[in-house]
Amino acid sequence: MPHPTPVTRRPLLLRLGAAAWLALAAASAHAGPDLVGDVSTAFKLIGPNHKIVVEAYDDPLVEGVTCFVSRARTGGLSGAFGLAEDKAEASIACRQVGPISFKKPLPREDEVFSERMSILFKRLRVVRMVDTKRNTLVYLTYSDRLVEGSPQNSVTAVPVDRAQAIPLK
């Protein structure tokens, strides 16, 4: 049996590389938010404009619930290179977008999303809380820093039909 030449092996390697890249892209597509849209708030001569972005986060443990988060994104050269520190203000609106089902029992309070807002130590966080008395999922967004967080926050709630109990850990 003849040995394959480098020319005949190359397409196979390219196909394997493309398949691995597609698998990685598909896996990472669920890891972060979906960009819904953005609006420019200030023109920057060099680098991207300052913007307000709206991103959609699907709750990883609750099928049928999506949280929409709007927040400032700093532009300019520092924003283009990921060195800017975004403002702490954010707004959240979580909605039922399909039938609600639970992948597993939920803790009473759990961080469901977290994203870096600066190169060092500042994060945007979304926490899910369960209000058992009202059978409601409450979502809170805020930012924090290693040393000092921000008191600015936003809250929203998604009621769950009383016929469907929220399973707790």
Buried (B, 14 or more C-beta within 10 A) or exposed (E): EEEEEEEEEEEEEEEEEEEEEEEEEEEEEEEEBEEEEBEEEEEBEEBBBBBBBBBBBBBEBBBBBBBBBBBBBBBBEBBBEEEBBBBBBBBBBBEBBEEBEBEEEBEEEBEBBEBEBBEEEBBBBBBBBBBEEEBBBBBBBBBBBEEEBBEEBBBBEBEBEEEEEBEEE
